[in-house]
């Protein structure tokens, strides 16, 4: 019981986003993040694609990220601290706009999967962030969005940060 209480006190030292508090009153250290945001629901890039398989609310579009900045820093990941800057949404929308120009749904689906793969890799190796990271400039943040999201196909082939953390994978 003391170990549980100690963990609870430790968890309370992190800054939690209000959405991380579950209905039962317990806090969660991870929050669900839709890589392609809800704001882009109904985007033409998704036309003709099974939304349960690959839509805004599909499992393929989700990743869990730490809520608190300290925990995120300790894990080498982006915190999911809530509202994201317009540049984050705009970069994803730009890629989806390009994908939407492709007439074949199966090709668009493959392109969206590659985008999601690149984002998952970027989040997983700590290179991609949902918000401006502490100690980074807006230009550095934009540069990473460009590298991971806009050039997602190249990033999936050669993700630069894959060996910087957890080399045991």
C-alpha positions as a printed NumPy array, in Angstrom:
array([[  0.   ,   0.   ,   0.   ],
       [  2.83 ,   2.432,   0.81 ],
       [  4.362,   1.729,  -2.608],
       [  1.039,   2.576,  -4.275],
       [  0.744,   5.779,  -2.221],
       [  4.327,   6.739,  -3.151],
       [  3.557,   6.218,  -6.84 ],
       [  0.431,   8.331,  -6.494],
       [  2.408,  11.187,  -4.899],
       [  5.043,  10.887,  -7.633],
       [  2.365,  10.948, -10.343],
       [  0.791,  14.058,  -8.816],
       [  4.08 ,  15.929,  -9.292],
       [  3.597,  15.827, -13.068],
       [  1.478,  18.521, -14.697],
       [ -1.581,  16.691, -16.004],
       [ -3.871,  17.82 , -18.777],
       [ -7.493,  17.922, -17.557],
       [ -8.531,  15.309, -20.14 ],
       [ -6.087,  12.868, -18.541],
       [ -8.304,  12.579, -15.48 ],
       [-10.523,   9.567, -15.931],
       [-14.191,   9.613, -14.968],
       [-13.457,   7.546, -11.867],
       [-11.16 ,  10.316, -10.619],
       [ -7.92 ,   8.447, -11.223],
       [ -5.203,  10.082, -13.272],
       [ -3.596,   8.578, -16.324],
       [  0.019,   9.181, -17.24 ],
       [ -0.682,   8.598, -20.947],
       [ -3.18 ,  10.283, -23.255],
       [ -4.561,   9.087, -26.562],
       [ -3.373,  11.232, -29.468],
       [ -4.935,  11.131, -32.922],
       [ -1.992,  11.644, -35.233],
       [ -4.286,  12.987, -37.952],
       [ -6.448,  15.324, -35.877],
       [-10.233,  15.348, -35.599],
       [-10.173,  18.773, -37.226],
       [ -9.437,  16.957, -40.509],
       [-12.403,  14.573, -40.257],
       [-14.111,  14.321, -43.641],
       [-10.995,  15.346, -45.578],
       [-11.255,  14.207, -49.232],
       [ -8.074,  12.125, -48.86 ],
       [-10.215,   9.623, -46.917],
       [-12.932,   9.313, -49.589],
       [-13.576,   5.675, -50.486],
       [-11.454,   4.377, -47.587],
       [-12.95 ,   2.259, -44.797],
       [-13.093,   4.713, -41.878],
       [-13.017,   1.963, -39.253],
       [ -9.871,   0.564, -40.776],
       [ -8.14 ,   3.856, -41.55 ],
       [-10.077,   6.894, -40.408],
       [ -9.688,   9.652, -37.861],
       [-11.064,   7.435, -35.063],
       [ -9.411,   4.206, -36.215],
       [ -6.837,   2.366, -34.154],
       [ -4.313,   2.971, -36.941],
       [ -4.496,   6.731, -36.305],
       [ -3.808,   6.574, -32.577],
       [ -0.822,   6.613, -30.312],
       [ -0.506,   7.043, -26.567],
       [  1.806,   9.808, -25.38 ],
       [  2.838,  10.853, -21.863],
       [  0.77 ,  13.683, -20.426],
       [  3.326,  15.353, -18.174],
       [  6.378,  17.146, -19.541],
       [  8.768,  15.616, -16.986],
       [  7.63 ,  12.087, -17.734],
       [  7.785,  12.778, -21.475],
       [ 11.325,  14.121, -21.132],
       [ 12.342,  11.072, -19.096],
       [ 10.881,   8.802, -21.792],
       [ 12.356,  10.863, -24.633],
       [  8.887,  11.42 , -26.119],
       [  6.606,  14.312, -26.952],
       [  4.16 ,  15.219, -24.197],
       [  0.499,  15.306, -25.1  ],
       [ -0.184,  18.55 , -23.313],
       [ -3.329,  19.554, -25.139],
       [ -3.938,  22.06 , -27.913],
       [ -1.489,  21.886, -30.772],
       [ -0.146,  24.828, -32.786],
       [ -1.734,  25.664, -36.117],
       [  1.501,  24.744, -37.909],
       [  1.09 ,  21.132, -36.706],
       [ -2.44 ,  20.914, -38.165],
       [ -1.455,  22.81 , -41.299],
       [  1.446,  20.508, -42.085],
       [ -0.742,  17.41 , -41.855],
       [ -3.489,  19.074, -43.915],
       [ -0.954,  19.978, -46.606],
       [  0.063,  16.32 , -46.954],
       [ -3.56 ,  15.151, -47.003],
       [ -4.335,  17.769, -49.668],
       [ -1.602,  16.243, -51.869],
       [ -2.893,  12.732, -51.193],
       [ -6.477,  13.78 , -52.029],
       [ -5.391,  14.516, -55.618],
       [ -4.727,  10.801, -56.199],
       [ -7.825,   9.25 , -57.825],
       [ -7.352,   5.632, -56.619],
       [ -8.567,   5.012, -53.047],
       [ -6.148,   2.11 , -52.514],
       [ -3.161,   4.308, -53.415],
       [ -4.427,   7.094, -51.114],
       [ -4.836,   4.523, -48.335],
       [ -1.227,   3.391, -48.764],
       [ -0.021,   7.019, -48.703],
       [ -1.995,   7.738, -45.525],
       [ -0.554,   4.604, -43.908],
       [  2.956,   5.781, -44.791],
       [  2.197,   9.183, -43.263],
       [  0.98 ,   7.499, -40.067],
       [  4.021,   5.199, -40.013],
       [  6.365,   8.184, -40.293],
       [  4.542,  10.001, -37.506],
       [  4.571,   6.926, -35.269],
       [  8.326,   6.515, -35.839],
       [  8.904,  10.221, -35.185],
       [  6.913,  10.155, -31.954],
       [  8.528,   6.88 , -30.913],
       [ 12.086,   8.088, -31.3  ],
       [ 11.373,  11.474, -29.725],
       [ 11.958,  13.473, -32.878],
       [  8.34 ,  14.512, -33.599],
       [  6.403,  16.618, -31.094],
       [  2.768,  17.692, -30.882],
       [  3.751,  21.062, -29.419],
       [  6.813,  23.293, -29.41 ],
       [  9.311,  21.391, -27.237],
       [ 11.058,  23.164, -24.367],
       [ 14.373,  24.553, -25.528],
       [ 13.469,  24.407, -29.246],
       [ 12.763,  27.319, -31.543],
       [  9.713,  27.565, -33.764],
       [ 12.016,  27.134, -36.764],
       [ 13.398,  23.865, -35.344],
       [  9.85 ,  22.67 , -34.703],
       [  8.815,  23.548, -38.273],
       [ 11.899,  21.817, -39.641],
       [ 10.978,  18.585, -37.858],
       [  7.384,  18.772, -39.116],
       [  8.739,  19.198, -42.628],
       [ 11.143,  16.286, -42.259],
       [  8.784,  13.774, -40.634],
       [  5.361,  14.736, -41.988],
       [  5.84 ,  16.484, -45.325],
       [  8.632,  14.159, -46.433],
       [  7.096,  11.113, -44.732],
       [  8.006,   8.588, -47.436],
       [ 11.708,   9.419, -47.195],
       [ 11.502,   9.511, -43.389],
       [ 10.026,   6.008, -43.204],
       [ 12.936,   4.742, -45.313],
       [ 15.597,   6.576, -43.259],
       [ 14.314,   7.73 , -39.855],
       [ 17.191,   9.722, -38.414],
       [ 16.416,   9.25 , -34.732],
       [ 15.73 ,   5.523, -34.6  ],
       [ 19.031,   4.594, -33.024],
       [ 19.306,   7.47 , -30.56 ],
       [ 17.004,   5.802, -28.002],
       [ 16.23 ,   2.27 , -26.983],
       [ 18.826,   0.691, -29.207],
       [ 17.802,  -2.672, -27.769],
       [ 14.777,  -2.938, -30.087]])
